[in-house]
Amino acid sequence: YLRWASRRRGDEWFGGAAEVHSEVSFNAIPDRGHPRRHSFFEGRMKILLPSQWYPPEPMKQLSDMTESLVAMGHEVTVLTGFPNWPTGKIYAGYRQRLVRRETVNGVRIIRIPLYPDHSGNPFKRAANFLSFALSATVLGPFIVPRVDIMHVIHPPITVGFPAWILSRLRGFPFTIEIRSEEHTSELQSLRH
């Protein structure tokens, strides 16, 4: 759905005949008639990152990425659950409620409820993943801000469904990044 476009006016490129300038932009989901276009090389983007885990949970790569985007001038919002990984217990200083908003190092964080668990019981673990997906699907369309793009990081795969729903309901284009476990040391304990 992303379309690269180079615009021309008559016989001259933007900027006149002496200077050749092409404006490279993408049109988000053109089939649905979204008129919003963004210059690929300039401006500030509003980015949504739905992720079941986010610091204070041990997710340094993720926080480094979001904080770097903020340092580059982008607005980053993370939709995540209440911190409980890897212990399966809600961290001190947090208690579950419908929505909690906070800003950490310039990153806007929206926390939503989930069933906290990190036991060996497959049904409880499934409840953990599915409860975040359900909360993000039901609450997400009402609580996330309007963004230019949504970036989804897998695992867990259950984050993909709420991202797809948000994309459909709110018109956000999205990308999905699939990380392999052997290259993501922070996620190694998911196999246990």
C-alpha positions as a printed Julia matrix, in Angstrom:
192×3 Matrix{Float64}:
   0.0     0.0     0.0
   2.95    2.35    0.09
   3.46    4.05   -3.22
   6.57    5.96   -4.17
   5.76    9.05   -6.14
   7.8    11.57   -7.99
   5.79   14.57   -9.07
   6.23   16.55  -12.25
   4.73   19.83  -13.35
   4.63   20.22  -17.1
   8.08   19.67  -18.58
  10.04   20.95  -15.6
  10.86   19.23  -12.34
  10.17   21.07   -9.08
  12.64   23.91   -8.7
  12.85   24.82  -12.37
  15.03   23.64  -15.21
  18.34   24.73  -13.66
  17.83   22.7   -10.49
  16.52   19.18  -10.55
  14.53   18.4    -7.4
  12.31   15.42   -7.01
   9.98   15.09   -4.09
   9.92   11.53   -2.87
   6.9    10.76   -0.74
   4.61    7.95    0.12
   0.88    7.9     0.15
  -0.52    5.8     2.98
  -3.17    3.38    1.76
  -4.14    5.27   -1.4
  -6.94    2.85   -2.23
  -8.87    4.14    0.77
  -8.48    7.74   -0.28
  -6.14    9.0     2.43
  -4.84   12.36    1.2
  -2.04   12.57    3.77
   1.39   12.52    2.15
   4.67   12.76    3.97
   8.05   13.71    2.65
  10.31   10.73    3.18
  13.32   12.86    4.04
  11.92   15.74    6.01
   9.54   16.49    8.81
   8.55   14.77   11.94
   6.5    11.59   12.02
   4.07   10.39   14.64
   4.82    6.72   15.27
   2.82    4.15   17.24
   4.56    1.06   18.53
   2.28   -1.61   20.03
   4.32   -4.04   22.13
   3.33   -6.38   24.93
   6.55   -5.54   26.77
   8.28   -2.23   27.39
  10.63   -1.0    30.15
  10.85   -1.21   33.09
  10.69   -4.76   31.74
  14.09   -5.84   30.35
  13.56   -4.58   26.79
  16.61   -2.36   26.27
  16.69   -2.68   22.46
  13.11   -1.49   22.22
  13.59    1.48   24.55
  16.84    2.42   22.75
  14.99    2.4    19.42
  12.07    4.52   20.65
  14.31    6.99   22.46
  16.5     7.34   19.35
  13.42    8.13   17.27
  12.42   10.78   19.81
  15.96   12.22   19.7
  15.58   12.53   15.9
  12.47   14.66   16.44
   9.71   12.09   15.95
   6.76   11.66   18.28
   6.66    8.09   19.56
   3.78    6.46   21.43
   4.02    2.93   22.81
   0.88    0.9    23.5
   1.9    -1.74   26.03
   0.74   -3.79   29.0
   1.5    -3.28   32.66
   5.05   -4.47   33.38
   5.15   -8.09   34.55
   7.82   -9.85   32.5
   9.83  -11.99   33.36
   8.4   -12.63   36.86
   4.7   -12.78   35.98
   3.91  -10.28   38.74
   3.03   -6.6    38.25
   6.07   -4.46   39.1
   6.17   -2.35   42.25
   4.79    1.13   41.65
   2.23   -0.13   39.14
  -1.26   -1.46   39.61
  -3.59   -2.57   36.89
  -6.31   -0.2    35.78
  -8.07    0.48   32.52
  -5.47    2.92   31.14
  -2.29    4.49   32.5
  -0.44    7.17   30.58
   3.15    8.16   31.28
   6.08    9.76   29.49
   9.57    8.34   29.94
  12.56    9.94   28.19
  10.24   11.66   25.71
   8.38    8.45   24.78
   4.65    8.51   25.44
   3.56    5.23   26.99
  -0.02    4.0    27.2
  -0.4     0.98   29.47
  -3.42   -1.31   29.25
  -4.44   -4.3    31.4
  -3.41   -7.87   30.8
  -3.33  -11.15   32.66
   0.17  -11.24   34.21
   1.85  -14.62   34.03
   5.19  -16.21   33.29
   4.56  -19.69   34.61
   5.12  -22.98   32.86
   1.38  -23.48   32.51
   0.55  -23.18   28.78
  -3.02  -22.04   29.44
  -1.9   -19.22   31.73
   0.79  -18.17   29.26
  -1.77  -18.16   26.46
  -4.07  -16.07   28.67
  -1.2   -13.6    29.13
  -0.69  -13.16   25.38
  -4.38  -13.18   24.48
  -5.38  -10.76   27.26
  -2.98   -8.13   25.92
  -4.26   -8.7    22.38
  -7.86   -8.35   23.56
  -7.15   -5.18   25.57
  -5.27   -3.62   22.64
  -8.06   -4.56   20.21
 -10.89   -3.22   22.37
  -9.22   -0.18   23.97
  -6.64    0.73   21.32
  -8.94    2.42   18.79
 -10.2     4.79   21.5
  -6.98    5.62   23.37
  -4.14    5.86   20.84
  -3.46    9.2    19.15
  -3.62    9.74   15.4
  -0.28    8.63   13.94
   1.44    8.56   10.56
   2.63    4.96   10.85
   2.51    2.04   13.25
   5.52   -0.25   13.71
   4.78   -3.71   15.12
   7.5    -5.92   16.56
   6.96   -9.68   16.66
   7.2   -11.8    18.9
   4.63  -12.3    20.2
   2.51  -12.88   17.12
  -0.6   -11.91   19.08
   0.39   -8.24   18.75
  -0.27   -8.45   15.01
  -4.04   -8.85   15.31
  -4.7    -5.66   17.31
  -2.32   -3.81   14.96
  -4.35   -4.98   11.98
  -7.6    -3.89   13.69
  -6.12   -0.46   14.51
  -4.94   -0.17   10.92
  -8.43   -0.9     9.62
 -10.37    1.22   12.08
  -8.06    4.23   12.28
  -6.42    4.1     8.85
  -2.85    3.74   10.11
  -0.43    2.09    7.71
   1.78   -0.36    9.54
   5.02   -2.24    9.24
   5.84   -5.48   11.02
   9.31   -6.45   12.17
   9.9   -10.13   12.86
  12.78  -10.73   15.23
  14.28  -14.19   15.51
  14.93  -15.48   18.99
  18.6   -16.27   18.43
  19.26  -12.61   17.5
  17.21  -11.13   20.33
  18.79  -12.11   23.62
  16.16  -10.19   25.58
  13.49  -12.61   24.35
  15.43  -15.83   24.97
  13.49  -16.62   28.14
  10.22  -16.82   26.17
  11.21  -20.36   25.21
  11.31  -21.4    28.88
